[in-house]
Amino acid sequence: MRASKATLPLLTFSTTAISTSMHSCRTSLALQYPQCAISYSSMASGSGQSFTYRLAASFSGKDTYYKPHRDTYTFTTLRPSHKHFNHRKPSSRANSGQDAFFITSVGGTGTTAFGIADGVGGWQDSGVDPADFSHGLCHYMSSRAESTDPAKAADLRPGGLLQDAYEDVVQDPQIHAGGSTACVAVAGTNGSVEVTNLGDSGFVQLRPGKVHYASEPQTHAFNTPFQLSLIPPEIQAQSRAFGGEMLQDLPKHAETSHHTVKHGDVLVFASDGVWDNLSAADVLDVIGRFMTSFHAWGTNENEAQEVQGGKDTNLRTDLLDGLTRDGGVPTKDRTLQAALAIAVAGEAKMASLDKKRDGPFAREVQRHYPNEDWQGGKVDDISVVVAIVVGMGNNRLD
């Protein structure tokens, strides 16, 4: 998330030129892990086919040293997360700055809900912990998805989930103020994935050798993303006194997109700590190296077609199914999805600290403000959720 130069950096609408001091006032993102987060697998009723989503998350707070195997969690079809997180207790949160995320089964069915929330760091200037809002938002999205009536699981929509969770946050007596972006998905066993995105977190859908889809950030102006907000009356009054306009976007302002996944697709959801430093093509390159090295993706067009539904579909399905189960890869990562999440988070962390490597944010600064002396990465909290799609049954992906 981004800050502006106003008194309330992340709340006041501003198009003022940024300065290099923004390295110290950027908005951070915060990762949250839901209670009993787990990815389930089940057969789509009567269809003869189903898809499962093998997920992992990795993160690094902007002021912390990244330790991949400490800062990564895998959610498999075999077991729930071994940790439980309470959004009300900062000591129980992941060491991820102000980012939050959740992954959970919808009503105990094969439908999976997951997403990222990016806390608005500018609230620190008002004495508010920015992580409270983002962690609370993910807590309520996780809880509502998990408690959904199984008979209504197929009707759950990410936009509705975000709306209900936002209302829960507003009514929570322990969350007094704050703001967040959000990128939320509901993925069904029939291969349908619906995504609601508000702000400058985002996601990509990757296939062998190409970015099949990349979300676009929602911004009011450069460095001013859409954001959900809870603004106390006294801060509203302060803003009016200074002639500022408070940013208070609502879930209804989010963009919703619909996608169909195939066996071997990789979905990468991330906060702007990733997207400010890596392009979609950069992420594809990182993911592609790992997927091809484990033979989960082909290295040329013909092999890619085989991986995604050619003559050896069952062999390829078994291979990817095995790689995404606990112990499926012969490294400390233990699962392919964890290896991918670590690779993306690690690459983003290195890019953010590299003063000579211009990423997407640096290029945008240079385009909008050519007189600004901005070079290199943008230090921020980093959070990544990776989902590998595994097709089970008669899944031809022509």
Residue pairs with C-beta under 8 A, 6 or more apart in sequence:
1 10
1 26
1 27
1 28
1 29
1 98
1 118
1 119
1 120
1 121
1 180
1 181
1 199
1 200
1 225
1 227
1 271
1 272
2 10
2 26
2 27
2 200
2 223
2 224
2 225
2 272
3 9
3 10
3 22
3 25
3 26
3 27
3 121
3 122
3 223
4 10
4 12
4 14
4 16
4 18
4 122
4 223
4 224
5 14
5 16
5 17
5 18
5 19
6 12
6 14
6 16
6 242
6 244
7 125
7 238
7 242
7 244
8 122
8 125
8 126
8 235
8 238
8 239
8 244
8 246
9 25
9 27
9 121
9 122
9 125
10 27
10 120
10 121
10 122
10 123
10 179
10 227
10 247
11 120
11 122
11 123
11 179
11 229
11 231
11 235
11 239
11 244
11 246
11 247
12 239
12 242
12 244
12 245
12 246
12 247
13 220
13 221
13 224
13 244
13 245
13 246
13 247
14 221
14 224
14 244
15 221
15 222
15 224
17 369
17 372
18 223
18 365
18 369
18 372
18 374
19 372
20 372
20 373
20 374
23 378
23 379
25 121
25 122
26 62
26 121
26 378
26 379
26 380
27 98
27 118
27 119
27 120
27 121
27 122
27 130
27 272
27 380
28 61
28 62
28 97
28 98
28 99
28 119
28 121
28 130
28 273
28 380
28 381
29 96
29 97
29 98
29 99
29 100
29 116
29 118
29 119
29 134
29 201
29 271
29 272
29 273
29 380
29 381
29 382
29 383
30 93
30 96
30 97
30 98
30 99
30 100
30 117
30 118
30 119
30 130
30 131
30 134
30 135
30 381
30 383
31 57
31 59
31 94
31 96
31 99
31 100
31 101
31 116
31 381
31 383
32 85
32 87
32 93
32 94
32 99
32 100
32 101
32 102
32 117
32 134
32 135
32 138
32 139
33 57
33 73
33 81
33 83
33 85
33 94
33 101
33 102
33 103
34 81
34 85
34 102
34 103
34 104
34 138
34 139
34 142
34 143
34 146
35 84
35 85
35 86
35 139
35 142
35 143
35 146
36 80
36 81
36 84
36 104
36 146
37 73
37 75
37 80
37 81
37 102
37 103
37 104
37 142
38 75
38 76
38 77
38 79
38 80
38 81
38 103
38 104
38 105
39 52
39 53
39 54
39 55
39 75
39 76
39 77
39 103
39 105
39 112
39 387
40 52
40 77
40 105
40 108
40 109
40 110
40 112
41 50
41 52
41 77
41 110
41 189
41 392
42 50
42 109
42 110
42 189
43 49
43 50
43 110
43 189
43 392
43 393
44 50
44 51
44 110
44 188
44 189
44 190
47 190
47 393
48 393
48 394
49 190
49 191
49 391
49 392
49 393
49 394
49 395
50 110
50 189
50 190
50 391
50 392
50 393
51 187
51 188
51 189
51 190
51 191
51 261
51 263
51 389
51 390
51 391
51 392
51 395
52 77
52 110
52 189
52 389
52 390
52 392
53 112
53 114
53 187
53 267
53 387
53 388
53 389
53 390
54 75
54 76
54 77
54 324
54 325
54 335
54 336
54 337
54 387
54 388
54 390
55 74
55 75
55 103
55 112
55 114
55 337
55 385
55 386
55 387
55 388
56 72
56 73
56 74
56 75
56 335
56 337
56 338
56 340
56 341
56 385
56 386
57 72
57 73
57 75
57 101
57 103
57 341
57 383
57 384
57 385
57 386
58 68
58 71
58 72
58 73
58 338
58 341
58 342
58 344
58 345
58 346
58 383
58 384
58 386
59 71
59 72
59 94
59 95
59 96
59 99
59 101
59 345
59 381
59 382
59 383
59 384
60 66
60 71
60 96
60 345
60 349
60 381
60 382
61 95
61 96
61 97
61 381
62 97
62 273
62 352
62 379
62 380
62 381
62 382
63 97
64 95
64 97
66 345
66 346
66 349
66 382
68 333
68 342
68 345
68 346
69 332
69 333
69 342
71 94
71 95
71 96
71 345
72 333
72 338
72 341
72 342
72 345
73 81
73 83
73 94
74 326
74 334
74 335
74 337
74 338
75 81
75 103
76 324
76 325
76 326
76 335
77 325
78 325
78 326
79 326
84 92
85 92
85 93
85 94
86 92
87 93
87 100
87 132
87 135
87 136
87 138
87 139
88 174
90 129
90 131
93 100
93 131
93 135
96 381
96 383
97 119
97 131
97 381
98 118
98 119
98 120
98 121
98 130
98 131
98 134
98 381
99 116
99 117
99 118
99 119
99 134
99 271
99 273
99 381
99 382
99 383
100 116
100 117
100 118
100 119
100 131
100 134
100 135
100 137
100 138
100 180
100 383
101 114
101 115
101 116
101 117
101 138
101 269
101 383
101 385
102 113
102 114
102 115
102 138
102 139
102 141
102 142
102 145
103 112
103 113
103 114
103 142
103 385
104 112
104 113
104 114
104 142
104 145
104 146
105 111
105 112
105 113
105 145
105 146
106 112
106 113
106 145
106 146
106 148
106 153
106 156
106 186
107 145
107 146
107 147
107 148
107 149
107 150
107 152
107 153
107 156
108 146
108 150
109 150
109 153
109 189
110 188
110 189
111 153
111 154
111 156
111 186
111 187
111 188
111 189
112 186
112 187
112 387
113 141
113 142
113 145
113 156
113 158
113 161
113 184
113 185
113 186
113 187
114 184
114 185
114 187
114 269
114 385
114 387
115 138
115 141
115 158
115 182
115 183
115 184
115 185
115 269
115 385
116 182
116 183
116 184
116 201
116 269
116 270
116 271
116 383
116 385
117 133
117 134
117 135
117 137
117 138
117 180
117 181
117 182
117 201
118 134
118 180
118 181
118 182
118 199
118 200
118 201
118 271
118 272
118 383
119 130
119 131
119 132
119 133
119 134
119 135
119 178
119 179
119 180
120 130
120 133
120 178
120 179
120 180
120 181
120 227
120 229
121 130
122 130
123 129
123 130
123 133
123 177
123 178
123 179
124 130
126 177
126 235
128 176
128 177
128 178
129 178
130 178
130 179
132 174
132 175
132 178
133 169
133 175
133 177
133 178
133 179
133 180
133 228
133 230
134 178
134 180
136 168
136 169
136 172
136 175
137 162
137 165
137 166
137 169
137 180
137 182
137 228
138 165
140 164
140 165
140 168
140 169
141 161
141 162
141 164
141 165
141 184
144 161
144 164
144 165
144 168
145 156
145 161
145 186
148 156
154 188
156 186
157 186
157 194
157 196
157 256
158 184
158 185
158 186
158 194
158 195
158 196
158 256
159 196
159 251
159 252
159 254
159 256
161 184
161 186
161 196
162 182
162 184
162 196
162 198
162 251
162 254
163 251
163 252
166 228
166 250
166 251
169 175
169 230
170 230
175 230
176 230
176 232
177 230
177 231
177 232
177 235
178 229
178 230
179 227
179 228
179 229
179 230
179 247
180 199
180 227
180 228
181 198
181 199
181 200
181 201
181 225
181 226
181 227
181 228
181 271
181 272
182 196
182 197
182 198
182 199
182 201
182 228
182 254
183 195
183 196
183 197
183 198
183 199
183 201
183 202
183 203
183 215
183 269
184 195
184 196
184 197
185 193
185 194
185 195
185 196
185 203
185 267
185 269
186 193
186 194
187 193
187 261
187 267
187 387
191 260
191 261
191 262
191 389
191 391
191 395
192 258
192 259
192 260
192 261
193 205
193 258
193 259
193 260
193 261
193 267
194 256
194 257
194 258
194 259
195 203
195 215
195 256
195 257
195 258
195 259
196 251
196 254
196 255
196 256
197 203
197 215
197 218
197 254
197 255
197 256
197 257
198 218
198 226
198 227
198 228
198 249
198 251
198 253
198 254
198 255
199 217
199 218
199 225
199 226
199 227
199 249
200 217
200 218
200 219
200 225
200 226
200 272
200 275
201 269
201 270
201 271
201 272
201 275
202 214
202 215
202 216
202 217
202 269
202 270
202 272
202 275
203 214
203 215
203 267
203 268
203 269
203 270
204 211
204 212
204 213
204 214
204 215
204 267
204 268
204 280
204 283
204 284
205 211
205 212
205 213
205 214
205 259
205 261
205 265
205 266
205 267
206 212
206 265
206 266
206 267
206 268
206 283
206 284
206 287
206 288
207 262
207 264
207 265
207 266
207 304
207 308
208 264
208 288
208 291
208 292
208 297
208 298
208 303
208 304
208 307
208 308
209 284
209 288
209 297
209 301
209 304
210 284
211 280
211 281
211 284
212 265
213 257
213 259
214 280
215 255
215 257
216 255
217 225
217 272
217 275
218 225
218 226
218 253
218 254
218 255
219 225
219 226
220 226
220 247
222 364
222 368
224 247
225 272
226 247
226 249
226 253
226 254
227 247
227 249
228 248
228 249
228 250
228 251
229 246
229 247
229 248
229 249
231 239
231 246
231 248
235 246
236 246
239 245
239 246
261 267
261 389
262 308
262 309
262 389
262 391
262 395
262 397
263 307
263 308
263 309
263 313
263 316
263 317
263 320
263 389
263 390
263 391
263 395
263 397
264 291
264 296
264 297
264 307
264 308
264 316
264 320
264 388
264 389
264 391
264 397
265 388
265 389
266 287
266 291
266 340
266 386
266 387
266 388
266 389
267 386
267 387
267 389
268 283
268 287
268 340
268 344
268 384
268 385
268 386
269 384
269 385
269 386
269 387
270 283
270 344
270 348
270 382
270 383
270 384
270 385
271 380
271 381
271 382
271 383
272 361
272 380
273 348
273 352
273 378
273 380
273 381
273 382
273 383
274 283
274 344
274 345
274 348
274 382
274 383
274 384
275 360
276 352
276 359
276 360
276 361
276 377
276 378
276 380
277 348
277 351
277 352
277 359
277 360
277 361
277 377
277 378
278 286
278 344
278 347
278 348
278 351
278 359
278 360
279 359
279 360
282 347
282 351
283 344
286 340
286 343
286 344
286 347
287 340
287 343
287 344
288 297
289 343
290 336
290 339
290 340
290 343
291 297
291 336
291 340
292 298
292 299
294 323
294 329
294 336
295 319
296 307
296 316
296 319
296 320
296 323
296 336
296 388
297 303
297 304
297 307
298 304
298 305
298 306
298 307
306 312
306 316
307 316
308 397
309 395
309 396
309 397
309 398
310 316
313 395
313 396
317 390
317 391
317 392
317 395
320 336
320 388
320 390
321 390
321 392
322 328
323 329
323 335
323 336
324 335
324 336
324 337
324 388
324 390
325 335
326 334
326 335
327 334
327 335
328 334
328 335
328 336
329 335
329 336
329 339
331 339
333 339
333 342
336 388
337 386
337 387
337 388
340 386
340 388
341 384
341 385
341 386
344 384
344 386
345 382
345 383
345 384
348 382
348 384
349 382
351 357
351 359
351 377
352 359
352 377
352 378
352 379
352 380
352 382
353 377
353 379
354 376
354 377
355 375
355 376
355 377
356 375
356 376
357 376
357 377
358 366
358 375
358 376
359 377
359 378
361 377
361 378
362 374
362 375
362 376
362 377
362 378
365 372
365 374
366 372
366 374
391 397
